[in-house]
């Protein structure tokens, strides 16, 4: 989770940069696509593989190929949607682990109750320490598993929120800083 969170954080930092390096309100024409593509390709490898530069590059290349602003917008949206789906699918194993933790706790509960029942004959004789200790272990295992699961789910949802914001903000960035400025002759 920490690794994924840091990766999303670093990608969000790209949203604060002017990746296109164009003067404000300057329209972008077909003649600008080559220099913009080269500028994006010259980014460091880690930044170049991030969502925003990939989306910008796809949009610029689509504009160069089709000269159609609607196609550019559609291509950018498609890249963002596929990235959102990829990020969502990568969280599935983490969600499975978060789901499995309480199950392991419940297994501990069943084992503890079974152990306590195995010592029931001692309780009949007046020695309840073994039974209570086993029941304590049983319910503590469930409690700890549920607490871990709650904390883990909180962080999973925070990561998912960060990822969704990254996708939406990247799409908005492309729309604001590229699509709106495109001009067709």
C-alpha positions as MATLAB code, in Angstrom:
seq = 'XXXXXXXXXXXXXXXXXXXXXXXXXXXXXXXXXXXXXXXXXXXXXXXXXXXXXXXXXXXXXXXXXXXXXXXXXXXXXXXXXXXXXXXXXXXXXXXXXXXXXXXXXXXXXXXXXXXXXXXXXXXXXXXXXXXXXXXXXXXXXXXXXXXXXXXXXXXXXXXXXXXXXXXXXXXXXXXXXXXXXXXXX';
ca = [
       0.000    0.000    0.000;
       2.790    2.410    0.879;
       4.564    1.712   -2.411;
       1.393    2.282   -4.427;
       0.552    5.389   -2.421;
       3.995    6.861   -3.041;
       3.744    6.105   -6.765;
       0.389    7.904   -6.976;
       1.772   10.825   -4.952;
       4.705   11.215   -7.351;
       2.335   11.125  -10.320;
       0.141   13.778   -8.690;
       3.206   16.025   -8.436;
       3.378   16.002  -12.246;
      -0.035   17.697  -12.304;
       1.616   20.752  -10.732;
       4.143   21.068  -13.561;
       3.833   22.637  -16.979;
       4.710   19.575  -19.015;
       3.926   21.207  -22.346;
       6.004   24.326  -21.740;
       3.779   26.569  -23.836;
       3.021   30.229  -23.201;
      -0.372   30.712  -21.591;
      -3.301   30.977  -24.034;
      -1.092   30.050  -26.986;
      -3.097   27.885  -29.383;
      -1.623   24.525  -30.334;
      -1.578   23.743  -34.012;
      -0.532   20.776  -36.067;
       2.923   22.297  -36.494;
       3.460   22.178  -32.695;
       2.787   18.466  -32.272;
       6.314   17.323  -33.099;
       8.009   19.612  -30.577;
       5.434   18.762  -27.899;
       5.909   15.033  -28.501;
       9.685   15.394  -28.291;
       9.373   17.399  -25.083;
       7.276   14.659  -23.476;
       9.579   11.906  -24.738;
      12.570   13.719  -23.220;
      11.153   13.435  -19.702;
      12.948   11.046  -17.336;
      11.784    7.441  -17.796;
       9.865    7.297  -14.518;
       7.939   10.486  -15.325;
       7.410    9.487  -18.965;
       5.697    6.253  -17.875;
       3.266    8.132  -15.629;
      -0.371    8.611  -16.554;
      -0.279   12.318  -17.399;
       2.640   12.281  -19.873;
       1.290    9.108  -21.522;
      -2.133   10.701  -21.884;
      -0.691   13.937  -23.262;
       1.503   12.055  -25.719;
      -1.411    9.921  -26.911;
      -3.570   13.022  -27.341;
      -0.866   14.905  -29.248;
      -0.175   11.947  -31.522;
      -3.896   11.510  -32.175;
      -4.184   15.189  -33.100;
      -1.227   14.883  -35.469;
      -2.817   11.851  -37.113;
      -6.463   12.920  -37.325;
      -6.529   16.720  -36.942;
      -9.761   16.162  -35.012;
     -10.197   17.650  -31.536;
     -13.011   15.230  -30.663;
     -10.717   12.286  -31.430;
      -8.072   13.816  -29.172;
     -10.535   14.106  -26.316;
     -11.764   10.547  -26.864;
      -8.204    9.171  -26.948;
      -7.261   10.997  -23.737;
     -10.389    9.743  -22.003;
      -9.677    6.174  -23.153;
      -6.132    6.265  -21.742;
      -7.411    7.618  -18.425;
     -10.209    5.054  -18.222;
      -7.888    2.146  -18.965;
      -5.440    3.408  -16.338;
      -8.270    3.666  -13.825;
      -9.289    0.084  -14.575;
      -5.688   -1.094  -14.265;
      -5.260    0.623  -10.907;
      -8.548   -0.862   -9.722;
      -7.543   -4.380  -10.734;
      -4.191   -4.040   -8.956;
      -6.068   -3.394   -5.719;
      -7.966   -6.680   -5.970;
      -5.277   -8.803   -4.291;
      -4.956   -6.262   -1.489;
      -8.725   -6.339   -1.010;
      -8.599  -10.128   -0.900;
      -5.979  -10.008    1.853;
      -8.080   -7.489    3.784;
     -11.042   -9.847    3.439;
      -9.002  -12.901    4.484;
      -7.643  -11.383    7.705;
     -10.968  -11.607    9.610;
     -11.392  -15.138    8.284;
      -8.069  -16.099    9.841;
      -9.238  -14.450   13.064;
     -12.420  -16.501   13.015;
     -10.368  -19.662   12.507;
      -8.437  -18.675   15.633;
     -11.747  -18.216   17.430;
     -12.944  -21.674   16.450;
      -9.644  -23.224   17.555;
      -9.771  -21.365   20.876;
     -13.363  -22.422   21.534;
     -12.462  -25.994   20.590;
      -9.554  -25.912   23.021;
     -11.813  -24.473   25.726;
     -14.360  -27.234   25.158;
     -11.541  -29.762   25.341;
     -10.812  -28.468   28.835;
     -14.447  -28.492   29.959;
     -13.841  -31.514   32.167;
     -11.433  -29.404   34.258;
     -14.090  -26.693   34.630;
     -16.488  -29.276   36.013;
     -13.830  -30.113   38.605;
     -13.614  -26.411   39.529;
     -10.506  -25.344   37.541;
     -11.747  -22.805   34.994;
      -8.385  -21.131   34.256;
      -7.674  -23.285   31.179;
     -11.162  -22.700   29.769;
     -11.044  -18.941   30.307;
      -7.528  -18.686   28.876;
      -8.607  -20.569   25.749;
     -11.720  -18.411   25.384;
      -9.560  -15.299   25.836;
      -7.292  -16.412   23.001;
     -10.345  -17.214   20.892;
     -11.943  -13.810   21.194;
      -8.661  -11.889   21.097;
      -7.818  -13.458   17.746;
     -11.128  -12.248   16.307;
     -10.726   -8.800   17.840;
      -7.181   -8.332   16.543;
      -8.109   -9.582   13.070;
     -11.073   -7.213   12.869;
      -9.008   -4.225   14.034;
      -6.289   -5.005   11.495;
      -8.925   -5.376    8.790;
     -10.559   -2.051    9.686;
      -7.233   -0.207    9.578;
      -6.215   -1.932    6.357;
      -9.545   -1.130    4.682;
      -9.155    2.529    5.672;
      -5.785    2.700    3.931;
      -7.086    0.777    0.915;
      -9.936    3.258    0.511;
      -7.564    6.205    0.889;
      -5.309    4.737   -1.801;
      -8.289    4.134   -4.081;
      -9.404    7.734   -3.563;
      -5.919    8.995   -4.456;
      -5.875    6.834   -7.583;
      -9.313    7.988   -8.718;
      -8.354   11.623   -8.170;
      -5.176   11.099  -10.165;
      -7.167    9.745  -13.107;
      -9.784   12.521  -12.968;
      -7.207   15.278  -12.457;
      -5.081   13.965  -15.332;
      -8.088   14.000  -17.630;
      -8.927   17.538  -16.525;
      -5.291   18.641  -17.024;
      -5.257   17.325  -20.596;
      -8.567   19.024  -21.312;
      -7.505   22.338  -19.805;
      -3.913   22.564  -21.022;
      -4.128   20.807  -24.384;
      -7.578   20.033  -25.803;
      -9.006   23.529  -25.276;
      -5.975   25.064  -26.965;
      -5.969   22.888  -30.065;
      -6.634   24.685  -33.309;
      -7.497   23.136  -36.608;
      -6.741   25.105  -39.764;
];
